[in-house]
Amino acid sequence: MAAGSTMSSGIFAQTGLRYCSPSIVQGQGAGTAAALAAKNDISPKKVNIKVLQENLRDQGARVTVKDLSEEAMAPYHAIKELSLLAGKPELYDEIAKY
């Protein structure tokens, strides 16, 4: 398992992934998945993603954009409303799908 700069994303998401916080939360996810795999004596590939997500939520993690408050999402809604995406609404849709 790996965490850090090992992810693939679109150009809009990539701008926010250059900071330390994404690497920290990836480490939390990888560590939790490893612990679940060890606890259940299974390969990390066989960890149930829903169980992993619930464990992370129990730890206080926000697993998807749907876990964020409207207040936290306000800047993204403002970007969409102000058309700051250079006429490319599909970039905003990249955020919304998670």
C-alpha positions as CSV (number, residue, x, y, z in Angstrom):
1,M,0.0,0.0,0.0
2,A,1.1,3.5,-0.7
3,A,0.1,7.0,0.3
4,G,1.2,10.5,-0.8
5,S,1.7,11.7,-4.3
6,T,0.4,8.4,-5.8
7,M,-3.0,9.5,-7.0
8,S,-4.4,10.3,-10.4
9,S,-6.8,13.2,-10.9
10,G,-8.1,15.8,-13.2
11,I,-6.4,19.2,-13.6
12,F,-8.8,21.0,-11.3
13,A,-8.4,18.6,-8.5
14,Q,-4.7,18.4,-8.9
15,T,-4.2,22.0,-8.0
16,G,-5.4,21.2,-4.4
17,L,-3.5,18.0,-4.1
18,R,-0.1,19.6,-4.0
19,Y,-0.2,20.3,-0.3
20,C,0.6,18.0,2.7
21,S,-3.0,17.5,3.9
22,P,-4.0,15.1,1.1
23,S,-0.9,13.0,1.8
24,I,-1.8,12.9,5.5
25,V,-5.3,11.8,4.9
26,Q,-4.1,9.2,2.4
27,G,-1.9,7.9,5.1
28,Q,-4.8,7.6,7.4
29,G,-6.8,5.7,4.8
30,A,-3.9,3.4,3.9
31,G,-3.1,2.7,7.6
32,T,-6.8,2.0,8.4
33,A,-7.1,-0.3,5.4
34,A,-3.9,-2.1,6.5
35,A,-5.2,-2.5,10.1
36,L,-8.5,-3.9,8.8
37,A,-6.7,-6.4,6.5
38,A,-4.5,-7.6,9.4
39,K,-7.4,-7.8,11.8
40,N,-9.4,-9.9,9.3
41,D,-6.3,-11.9,8.0
42,I,-7.0,-10.8,4.4
43,S,-5.2,-9.1,1.6
44,P,-5.6,-5.3,1.6
45,K,-7.2,-5.7,-1.9
46,K,-10.0,-7.7,-0.2
47,V,-10.9,-5.0,2.4
48,N,-14.5,-4.0,2.0
49,I,-14.5,-0.4,0.9
50,K,-17.8,0.4,2.7
51,V,-16.3,-1.0,6.0
52,L,-13.1,1.1,5.4
53,Q,-15.2,4.2,4.8
54,E,-17.3,3.7,7.9
55,N,-14.1,3.2,10.0
56,L,-12.7,6.4,8.6
57,R,-15.9,8.3,9.4
58,D,-15.8,6.9,12.9
59,Q,-12.3,8.4,13.2
60,G,-13.8,11.8,12.1
61,A,-12.6,11.7,8.5
62,R,-14.7,13.1,5.7
63,V,-14.7,10.4,3.1
64,T,-16.5,12.1,0.2
65,V,-17.5,15.6,-0.8
66,K,-21.0,14.5,0.3
67,D,-19.6,14.5,3.9
68,L,-18.8,18.2,3.7
69,S,-21.1,20.9,5.1
70,E,-22.7,23.4,2.8
71,E,-20.4,26.0,4.4
72,A,-17.3,24.1,3.3
73,M,-18.7,23.7,-0.2
74,A,-19.6,27.4,-0.5
75,P,-16.4,28.4,-2.3
76,Y,-16.9,25.6,-4.9
77,H,-20.5,26.8,-5.5
78,A,-19.2,30.4,-5.9
79,I,-16.7,29.3,-8.5
80,K,-19.4,27.6,-10.5
81,E,-21.7,30.6,-10.2
82,L,-19.0,33.1,-11.2
83,S,-18.0,31.0,-14.2
84,L,-14.4,31.1,-13.1
85,L,-13.7,27.8,-14.7
86,A,-13.0,29.4,-18.1
87,G,-16.2,28.2,-19.6
88,K,-15.5,24.6,-18.6
89,P,-18.3,23.5,-16.2
90,E,-17.1,19.9,-16.5
91,L,-14.2,20.8,-14.2
92,Y,-16.7,21.7,-11.4
93,D,-18.5,18.4,-12.1
94,E,-15.2,16.7,-11.2
95,I,-15.6,17.8,-7.6
96,A,-19.3,17.0,-7.4
97,K,-18.9,13.4,-8.5
98,Y,-17.0,12.5,-5.3
